[in-house]
Amino acid sequence: MLILSRRVNEKIVIGDDIVVSVVEVRGDQVKLGIDAPRTVKVFREEVFIAIQEENKKAAAASGMQLPLMDIPLRPKE
């Protein structure tokens, strides 16, 4: 895992077309702005997990098998 320190209004560039900006820091809360192409899906982790669980339930109900998503949520330790 890469850990970076940034201050308000500083940015992190991911690849050629994703920019993450620190918008505000207040106490233990950090607000981030994410500028990415519309084709890139950006989710909060808890929303991503909920979507995966709903997809699994729907697939189980229909008897369909879904491929495993190859997107790690947490780095392997």
C-alpha positions as CSV (number, residue, x, y, z in Angstrom):
1,M,0.0,0.0,0.0
2,L,1.3,3.5,-0.9
3,I,0.7,6.0,1.8
4,L,0.9,9.7,0.9
5,S,0.5,12.9,2.9
6,R,-1.4,15.8,1.3
7,R,-2.7,19.1,2.5
8,V,-5.9,20.9,1.5
9,N,-5.9,21.8,-2.2
10,E,-3.1,19.3,-2.9
11,K,-3.7,16.5,-5.4
12,I,-2.7,12.9,-6.2
13,V,-2.7,11.7,-9.9
14,I,-3.5,8.1,-10.6
15,G,-2.7,7.0,-14.1
16,D,-3.3,9.5,-16.9
17,D,-6.8,10.6,-16.1
18,I,-7.7,10.3,-12.4
19,V,-7.0,13.1,-10.0
20,V,-7.8,13.0,-6.3
21,S,-7.9,16.3,-4.5
22,V,-8.0,17.0,-0.8
23,V,-10.9,19.5,-0.5
24,E,-11.2,19.8,3.3
25,V,-9.9,18.4,6.5
26,R,-12.0,18.9,9.6
27,G,-11.1,16.9,12.7
28,D,-10.9,13.2,11.7
29,Q,-12.9,13.7,8.5
30,V,-11.3,14.3,5.1
31,K,-13.3,15.4,2.1
32,L,-11.9,14.3,-1.2
33,G,-12.7,15.4,-4.7
34,I,-12.3,12.8,-7.5
35,D,-12.0,13.8,-11.1
36,A,-12.2,10.7,-13.3
37,P,-13.7,9.7,-16.7
38,R,-17.4,8.8,-16.6
39,T,-16.4,5.2,-17.6
40,V,-14.5,4.8,-14.2
41,K,-16.8,3.7,-11.4
42,V,-16.0,5.3,-8.1
43,F,-17.7,4.0,-4.9
44,R,-17.3,4.3,-1.2
45,E,-16.2,0.9,0.1
46,E,-19.4,0.2,2.1
47,V,-21.5,0.9,-1.0
48,F,-19.2,-1.3,-3.2
49,I,-19.6,-4.2,-0.7
50,A,-23.4,-3.7,-0.5
51,I,-23.6,-3.8,-4.4
52,Q,-21.5,-7.1,-4.4
53,E,-23.8,-8.7,-1.8
54,E,-26.9,-7.7,-3.7
55,N,-25.5,-9.1,-6.9
56,K,-24.6,-12.4,-5.1
57,K,-28.2,-12.7,-3.7
58,A,-29.7,-12.0,-7.1
59,A,-27.4,-14.5,-8.8
60,A,-28.2,-17.2,-6.1
61,A,-31.9,-16.6,-6.6
62,S,-31.7,-17.0,-10.3
63,G,-29.2,-19.9,-10.2
64,M,-26.7,-17.8,-12.1
65,Q,-23.0,-17.9,-11.3
66,L,-21.1,-14.6,-11.2
67,P,-17.4,-14.3,-12.0
68,L,-15.3,-13.3,-9.0
69,M,-14.4,-9.6,-9.1
70,D,-10.7,-9.0,-9.2
71,I,-10.7,-5.8,-7.3
72,P,-9.1,-6.1,-3.9
73,L,-10.7,-3.8,-1.2
74,R,-7.9,-4.2,1.2
75,P,-4.2,-4.9,0.5
76,K,-3.0,-8.4,1.3
77,E,-0.9,-8.3,4.5
